[in-house]
Amino acid sequence: MNGERLDEILRREAERRAVTRHRVGVCGAASCHSLGSTEVRAALERGVREAGLEREVEVFGTGCLGLCQAGPLVQVETRGEGSCLYGETGTDAVTRIVRDHLAAGRPVEALRLPSDLPFFTLQRRLILSGSGQLDPERIESCIAAGAYRSLQRVLASWKPGDVVAEVTRSGLRGRGGAGFPTGRKWAAVASAPGGSKVVICNADEGDPGAFMNRSVLEGDPHRVLEGMAIAGYAVGADRGYVYVRGEHPLTIERLRIAIEQAGREGLLGQRLFGSGFDFTIELRIGAGAYVCGEETALIASVEGRRGTPRPRPPYPAQSGLRGLPTLINNVETFANVPAIIEHGGAWLAAIGTEHSKGTKVFALAGSVVRTGLVEVPFGTALRQIVYELGGGIPGGKAFKAAQTGGPSGGCIPARFLDLPVDYEALLEVGSYMGSGGLIILDESSCMVDVAAFFMEFCRDESCGKCVPCRAGTAQLLGLLRKLQQGEGSEADLELLEELGQLLKATSLCGLGQGAPSPVLSTLRWFRDEYLAHVRGHCPAGVCGMRPPAPAPTPSTASAEARP
């Protein structure tokens, strides 16, 4: 591949689109797929053919269009006129869209979603900018959106150290968990001795309620592949692996297509853009073990061994896959890289907060009116995400808590609704950023039950290698079940805290160290509910015990939780 070939693909795609009046993108992400978007797309293609509109209408599948609650979603982009998004688009609506919008140029207002919804207007889509705009299964569509231009620029005139310096300047932090500075990790791998190095993209997304990474890969896979190739050049690696769990078949399919197409066009492989840089990417499928999200367990799985963690040091940057210096970042981290090269590190550093730069993609789920995939700058207030982007709590109920960070995260109570969401702020209130799961809980949720749900998950997913995690998660769950059955005591609450701190301090990997976080955070902020269970009733009426007598006035928590 050389620059002329990239220009040729871009020219051909522009010529093809010049005769296309309407581009119709049908959301093919998991939520819309489950609601029948495959049938909607087939009906649209059939309707376009029957109307004789094949030359002027392009119908294609997209990645996640964001507002999952309103699926199936269909976006019609008309040349020179902008775009129109339709929600809850069943096959019965296709006839109207084809007849009125595609043939006659009159949008179907009854199906159209308002363009001024805060869900759309308050986002800043950097990572998700291509999702919904391009066809992820056609590399030509991705190149038209700018794919591989940053890689071309780097290989033409940048030294590897320049790339590391620019990523460091951007302030980018790892989007997969604790937020380790990306530039420092890249510099460590680049400086590690050895002639052969490896890049791994961690796409093993297993948190309950999380669907950020797979949505990025399904909607814009070449952005991530390009980021991996740039990282390979920066650290001196000539191969990369994408590790994705087998539970995500659409992600796997689109990655396979993207890797094959990039190789065919010479964008992966030997002597990229006529340089001396070689870089290939292979796909590795995981069996769905949550512990394989931990980097040393992931490496073991890629090597074909049982996915269990090992003590560190040595860290993967010094000795990782097959003993080679290995760079591991998650999907969203790599997806930031092409934009950093295009716009400069200072551009990203100007977005967000002092220590958390750029944007964050969240899977907004749970008890909120508008669920879906959102991308906002770091520092956006939790209240704004819940009540403006999310539209508030259904049925006029009060906000009770936001659970972030998956099983390793915590529950943020109503008193912190104005918290600016970034790495440090979440840690201060006993929670965790994680990869971006954001589950909203209303007043009908029982916090002991929530803690038990996540503890059961951690117990089941423990690899069993270390005693604190293997035995401790089971003991913590047993105590929570005892409370739910009305058989607990205040001494059990003390034991929960003691065991939780023990797991944090002595477990081998992040799974065990983070497992007690939902318990400790709910004990910290909702201790009154635990005490109510000790007295034999569940305030939310969830645990099968008698609910308390209704209070004469609204609770403080409910009052705080109103917008």
MARDOVO-697694 format. One record per residue (C-alpha): y, x, z; residue in one letter. Coordinates in steps of 0.05 Angstrom, whole numbers, padded with zeros to 5 digits, always signed. Each point is the difference from the previous one (the first is absolute). Layout:
MARDOVO-697694
YXZA...
END
This chain:
MARDOVO-697694
+00000+00000+00000M+00070+00023-00016N+00068-00032+00005G-00001-00022-00073E-00064-00040+00011R+00032-00034+00060L+00060-00018-00042D-00045-00026-00055E-00036-00047+00048I+00067-00024+00027L+00027-00013-00070R-00062-00040-00021R+00004-00042+00063E+00074-00014-00012A-00016-00022-00072E-00055-00045+00025R+00046-00033+00051R+00056-00008-00051A-00038-00057-00032V-00021-00030+00066T+00046-00054+00027R-00037-00017+00064H-00042+00045+00045R-00043-00042+00046V-00028+00036+00060G-00055-00035+00039V-00011+00027+00071C-00070+00028+00004G+00002+00024+00072A-00052-00024+00050A+00037-00059+00029S+00020-00030-00068C-00069+00017-00028H-00031-00041+00056S+00045-00058-00018L-00021+00000-00073G+00047+00047-00036S-00056+00023-00046T-00007-00071-00026E+00075-00007-00005V+00005+00062-00043R-00057-00024-00045A+00035-00067-00008A+00066+00033-00017L-00033+00044-00053E-00035-00060-00030R+00064-00041+00001G+00040+00055-00034V-00053+00006-00055R-00002-00075-00011E+00076-00002-00005A+00001+00057-00050G+00042+00044+00045L-00043+00062+00002E+00052+00045-00034R+00058-00018+00046E-00037-00010+00066V-00039+00053+00039E-00044-00023+00057V-00026+00053+00047F-00026+00010+00071G+00045+00033+00051T-00005+00028+00070G+00025-00038+00061C+00064-00039-00013L+00013-00003+00074G+00004-00072+00023L-00074-00011+00012C+00012-00066+00037Q+00023-00032-00066A-00056+00024-00045G-00023-00002-00054P+00064+00033-00023L+00022+00005-00073V+00061+00039-00022Q+00032-00013-00068V+00048+00054-00023E+00041-00020-00061T+00034+00053-00042R+00074+00000+00014G-00004-00057+00050E-00034+00028+00062G-00061-00025+00037S-00026-00065+00031C-00053-00003+00054L-00046-00060+00006Y-00039-00015+00063G-00063-00040+00015E-00015+00003-00074T-00065-00036-00011G-00032-00009-00068T+00031-00069-00004D+00069+00032-00001A-00016+00047-00058V+00010-00054-00052T+00072-00011+00024R+00015+00074+00003I-00026+00012-00071V+00032-00063-00030R+00068+00002+00036D+00013+00073+00017H-00037+00043-00050L+00007-00046-00060A+00067-00035+00014A+00035+00050+00045G+00010-00049+00057R-00025+00025+00068P-00041-00051+00040V+00048-00009+00058E-00050-00041+00041A-00047+00060+00004L+00052+00055+00004R+00010+00039+00064L+00073+00011+00020P+00023+00069-00020S+00047+00003+00061D-00056-00005+00051L+00013+00052+00055P-00073+00021-00010F+00022+00030-00066F+00074+00017+00010T-00008+00038+00066L-00054+00047-00025Q+00012+00068-00029R-00058+00013-00046R-00010+00074-00015L-00076+00007+00006I-00011-00071-00026L+00052+00004-00056S-00053+00001-00054G-00047-00051+00031S+00008-00064-00041G+00041+00034-00054Q-00055+00039-00033L-00072-00009-00022D-00040+00047+00045P-00058+00001-00049E+00042+00026-00058R+00026+00071+00009I+00051-00014-00055E+00032-00053+00044S+00003+00049+00058C+00030+00055-00043I+00053-00049-00023A+00018-00009+00073A+00008+00075+00009G-00069+00024+00020A-00013+00075-00006Y+00072+00019-00015R+00007+00032+00068S-00063+00040-00010L+00026+00023-00068Q+00066+00021+00031R-00035+00039+00056V-00046+00038-00047L+00057+00016-00048A+00048+00033+00048S-00020-00003+00074W-00036+00051+00042K-00053-00025+00049P+00045+00019+00058G+00057-00040-00029D-00043-00063+00003V-00019+00012+00072V+00073+00013+00017A+00023-00065-00033E-00053-00041+00036V+00020+00032+00065T+00073-00014-00015R-00016-00074-00011S-00025-00008+00072G-00062-00036-00026L-00052-00012+00055R-00072-00018-00008G-00007-00075-00009R-00071-00004+00025G+00010+00003+00075G+00039+00045+00047A+00052+00020-00052G-00012+00075-00004F+00054+00034-00043P-00029+00004-00071T+00038+00064-00019G-00029+00037+00060R-00071-00021-00019K+00010+00021-00072W+00030+00067+00021A-00061+00013+00045A-00049-00012-00056V+00042+00040-00050A+00002+00060+00047S-00074-00003+00018A-00040+00058-00029P-00050-00016-00055G-00001-00006-00075G-00028-00071-00001S+00031-00060+00035K-00009-00075+00000V+00043-00063+00004V-00028-00065+00029I+00032-00068-00002C-00022-00041+00060N-00006-00072-00025A-00050-00021+00053D+00042-00059+00024E-00039-00036+00054G+00049-00030+00050D-00008-00075+00011P+00056-00035-00038G+00019+00062-00041A+00004+00000-00075F+00058+00047-00017M-00036+00060-00029N-00048-00038-00044R+00058-00042-00026S+00038+00063-00020V-00062+00027-00036L-00015-00066-00034E+00072-00010-00023G+00022+00071-00019D-00059+00049+00002P+00032+00053-00044H+00057+00009+00051R-00051+00024+00051V-00039+00043-00050L+00065+00033-00022E+00019+00012+00073G-00067+00033+00012M+00008+00045-00061A+00069+00022+00022I-00028+00014+00069A-00056+00041-00031G+00050+00042-00038Y+00042+00010+00064A-00058+00023+00044V-00042+00037-00052G-00057-00050-00008A-00035-00015-00065D-00040-00061+00022R+00011-00066+00035G-00041-00056+00029Y+00019-00072+00014V-00042-00027+00058Y-00002-00076-00002V-00046-00048+00036R-00051-00039-00041G+00025-00066+00029E+00059+00003-00049H-00032-00009-00069P+00065-00015-00037L+00032+00064+00028T-00060+00040-00023I+00000-00032-00069E+00074+00014-00012R-00006+00071+00026L-00058+00014-00047R+00039-00027-00059I+00062+00039+00019A-00037+00066+00011I-00037-00008-00067E+00064-00017-00038Q+00039+00057+00032A-00055+00048-00019G-00003-00027-00071R+00074+00011-00009E-00002+00070+00030G+00040-00019+00062L-00058+00022+00042L-00046+00058-00018G+00015+00068-00029Q+00068+00033-00014R+00042-00061+00016L+00063-00004-00044F-00018+00066-00031G+00006+00037+00066S-00053+00042+00035G-00011-00055+00051F-00068-00036+00002D-00011-00061+00042F-00057-00051+00000T-00011-00061+00044I-00065-00032+00021E-00015-00065+00036L-00042-00001+00063R-00024-00067+00027I-00007-00010+00075G-00048-00048+00034A+00054-00034+00042G-00003+00039+00066A+00067-00006+00034Y-00008+00069+00031V+00002+00031-00070C+00074-00012+00000G+00003+00060+00047E+00007+00062-00045E-00058+00042+00025T-00047-00060-00003A+00026-00016-00070L-00015+00072-00021I-00071-00005+00026A-00010-00064-00039S+00027+00031-00065V-00049+00057+00010E-00057-00051+00004G-00011+00006+00074R+00006-00053+00054R+00073-00016+00011G+00013+00025+00071T+00059+00041+00025P-00002+00071+00023R+00044+00037+00051P+00064+00032-00026R+00020+00056-00010P-00014+00022-00053P+00043-00053-00033Y-00016-00021-00072P+00061+00039-00024A-00038+00063+00018Q-00072-00022-00008S-00015-00069-00028G-00045-00024-00057L-00057+00051-00009R+00041+00048+00043G+00059+00001-00049L+00072-00011+00020P+00010-00074-00009T+00061-00045-00005L-00011-00072+00023I+00053-00053-00006N-00006-00075-00006N+00016-00044-00060V+00072-00017+00018E+00018+00072+00015T-00022+00023-00069F+00035-00060-00032A+00067+00025+00027N-00006+00068-00034V+00018-00016-00073P+00064-00035+00023A+00019+00059+00044I-00006+00046-00060I+00039-00048-00045E+00057-00015+00048H-00001+00060+00047G-00019+00008+00073G+00071-00016+00023A-00006-00069-00032W-00060-00020+00043L+00030+00033+00061A+00060-00046-00006A-00045-00062+00009I-00026-00021+00068G+00015+00030+00069T+00013+00069+00028E-00073+00018+00007H-00035-00051-00044S+00022+00007-00072K-00011-00047-00059G-00034-00067-00001T-00064-00029+00029K-00048-00049-00032V-00026-00052+00049F-00054-00052-00006A+00035-00058+00034L-00053-00048+00026A-00016-00048+00055G+00043-00056+00027S+00059+00005-00048V+00024-00048-00054V+00001+00051-00057R-00058+00049+00002T-00008+00057-00049G+00016+00071-00019L+00070+00024+00018V+00037+00065-00006E+00061+00014+00043V+00040+00061+00022P-00020+00032+00066F+00046-00027+00054G-00003-00072-00023T-00001-00045+00061A-00065-00035+00018L+00040-00065+00006R+00024+00006-00072Q-00071+00012-00025I-00028-00060+00038V+00056-00051-00007Y+00034+00018-00065E-00052+00032-00045L-00057-00038+00033G+00037-00066+00009G-00015-00006+00074G-00058-00030+00038I-00034-00062-00029P+00007-00066+00037G+00061+00022+00039G-00043+00040+00049K+00027+00059+00037A-00013+00072-00019F-00045+00033+00051K-00017+00070-00026A-00007+00044-00061A-00063+00042-00004Q+00011+00064-00039T-00044+00060-00016G-00067-00036-00003G-00052+00014+00054P+00038+00062+00021S+00066-00037+00007G+00031-00045+00052G+00033-00067+00009C+00076-00004+00000I+00027-00058+00042P+00058-00046-00015A+00050+00040+00041R-00003+00054-00054F+00013-00044-00060L+00062+00040-00016D-00039+00065+00001L+00014+00043-00062P-00068+00013-00030V-00013+00074-00006D-00050+00051+00027Y+00036+00017+00064E+00022-00070+00018A-00071-00027-00004L-00027+00056+00043L+00052-00013+00053E-00026-00071+00010V-00073+00020+00000G-00017-00015-00072S-00012+00040-00063Y+00020-00002-00073M-00070+00012-00028G-00006-00013-00074S+00043-00063+00002G-00038-00061+00025G+00049-00050+00032L-00033-00061+00032I+00045-00053+00030I-00024-00040+00060L+00030-00064+00026D+00000-00034+00068E-00069-00029-00012S-00032+00069+00001S-00035+00026+00062C+00015+00074+00009M-00065+00013+00038V-00037-00030-00060D+00041+00043-00048V-00017+00063+00040A-00074-00020+00000A+00000-00011-00075F+00025+00071-00014F-00044+00030+00054M-00062-00032-00031E+00020+00029-00067F+00007+00070+00030C-00066-00006+00036R-00036-00020-00063D+00034+00054-00042E-00010+00057+00050S-00043+00054-00032C-00030+00014+00069G+00008+00075-00004K+00041+00007+00064C-00016-00035+00066V+00071-00024+00017P+00005-00041-00063C-00073-00021-00005R-00005-00023+00072A+00073-00013+00016G+00014-00051-00054T-00061-00040+00022A+00023+00003+00073Q+00070-00022-00018L-00026-00058-00041L-00046-00020+00057G+00058-00003+00048L+00041-00042-00049L-00058-00048-00010R-00006-00006+00075K+00073-00020+00005L-00008-00050-00057Q-00057-00033+00038Q+00043-00008+00062G-00041+00051+00040E+00049+00058+00002G+00040+00028+00057S+00064+00039+00009E-00043+00061+00012A-00026-00009-00071D+00071+00005-00026L+00007+00067+00035E-00066+00022-00029L+00022-00021-00070L+00061+00045+00006E-00040+00058+00029E-00053-00004-00055L+00052-00007-00054G+00036+00063+00021Q-00066+00036+00004L-00017-00018-00072L+00068+00022-00024K-00007+00067+00034A-00073+00018-00014T-00024-00033-00065S-00016+00046-00058L+00041-00034-00055C+00054-00051-00013G-00046-00059+00003L-00018+00010+00073G+00068+00026+00019Q+00034-00061-00030G-00052-00052+00019A+00031-00018+00068P+00070-00009-00029S-00005-00076-00010P-00027-00007+00071V+00052+00046+00032L+00059-00031-00038S-00020-00072+00017T-00011+00020+00073L+00069+00031+00000R+00038-00058-00031W-00044-00061+00014F-00029+00016+00068R+00016-00071+00023D-00052-00025-00049E-00052+00047+00027Y+00016-00023+00070L-00007-00072-00023A-00070+00015-00025H-00016+00031+00068V+00022-00066+00031R-00047-00037-00046G+00041-00028-00057H+00022+00023-00069C+00074-00017-00011P-00012-00011-00075A-00063-00040+00010G-00039+00047-00045V-00052+00029+00047C-00034-00065+00020G+00030-00003+00069M+00048-00053+00025R+00072+00009-00025P+00055+00002+00053P+00044-00059+00016A+00059-00005-00049P+00062+00035+00024A+00061-00044+00012P+00045+00045-00042T-00012+00045-00061P-00027+00068+00017S+00043+00062-00003T-00044+00028-00055A+00008-00063-00043S+00076+00002+00009A+00003+00073-00019E-00043-00013-00061A+00045-00050-00033R+00043+00027-00057P
END
